[in-house]
Amino acid sequence: MRMKGEHYRFPAFAIRTLVKRGAFLVIQVGNRMYIVRDVFADYMQKGGEAFIASH
């Protein structure tokens, strides 16, 4: 998450909050979460209007 934040100049804590809210898809392995680069870039461009999280 830190690397994505640095690349997009977006705070890492904000990315963690979005992941906890289910704002975009992530791959979770154990306690690690991997963000799909294309999905995150799309979320940043469109502001999340394309993905509807369901719990």
N, C-alpha and C positions, 0 to 999 in steps of 0.2 A: 504494500500500500504506500509505503514511503516513496518507492521509486516512481510510482504513477503520479503521486503528488508533486514530486520534483519535476517530472517531465511536463506535466500540464500546469504547473504553478498553482496547484490547488492544495490546501492544507490536508495533511494526512488524517487529522482527527475528523475532518468533514467527510472524507472518504469512508472512514470506519463507521460513522453515523449513517451514511447512505447504505452501506452494506447491511447494517443491523436492521434498518427499515425495510430491506428487501427492494431497494430502488432499482437494482439491476442484477443480472445473473452473475454468480461467482461459482467457482469450483472449490468445494471444501474437502480437504483431506486431513482427517484428524482435527487438530486445532488450527491448521493453516488454511487461509483462504487465498485463492488465486483469482485475480481479476482478468477476464478476457479483454485484451487490449482493444479489439474492434468494438466490443459491446460498450466499454467505458468511453471510448472516443465518440461513439454514436450518442451515448447519454449526455456527454458534455456539449455536443453540438445541438441536440434537440431538446435538451432540458428535461428529459424523462417522459415526454409525451407519447413515445412509441411503445414503451413497456409498461404494462399494468401488473403490479405485483399481486399475487394471490397467496394467502396464508392457509 
